[in-house]
């Protein structure tokens, strides 16, 4: 579904934030990018959807080079949910309808409206349809922003810290929804995330970044406590409980 090959990027000449990043991800999978602050997690997401242009490397979706595609076509392939969402002051329905812009012609069609209604249903926020976005809680607004990306009908979701600033209930709601919509719609999701327990619980694959490079990658069971301890600079223990891997920090 998606492959990245030898991606490198730096904001200043000679100072690389990302160094030769390569990975692949199949449809229906969730990839979590973890690592300390400044590791390059957000920068990697922005290079994948060409918000930032890598100095070198290739990103392909279904064997098409994303970096050679116009922005409108990229928006049909990739739904991006940034960390700091600004939905303006409009109804929830209108905020989600904005995600149909890559598909809309002169005006919205019945198909566009139906896609919005379906996304609201999948996100379980139909009851908010006439509410104004300025009156939403953080968890509600995050669900609206994910719905807006969903109506783009993308092949890939990119989510930058989707649970930041949310309480525990909303964190679990968001992660369960991401897991469900990737499965139900046969999409792939790539998310940067600080919470290691959420990453280990909900992701199929992990990439551990540090200083712009991939330190470890694979299924959650392939990431060791010793490498986490080394990268984060704290003692870490991985505990298996009810089929999940829990991260304990000393």
Buried (B, 14 or more C-beta within 10 A) or exposed (E): BBBBBEBBBBEEEEEBBBBBBEBEBEBBBBBBBBBBEEBBBBBBBBBBBBBBEBEEBBBBBEEEEBBEBEEEEBBBBBBBBBEEBEBEEBBBBBBBBBBBBBBBEEEBEEEBEEBBBEBBEBBEBEEBBEBBBEEBEEBBBBBBBBBBBBBBBBBBBBBBBBBBEBEEEBBBBBBEBBBEBBEEBEBBBBBBBBBBBBBBBBBBBBBBBBBBBBBBBEEBEEBEBEBBBBBBEEEBEBEEEEEEBBBEEE
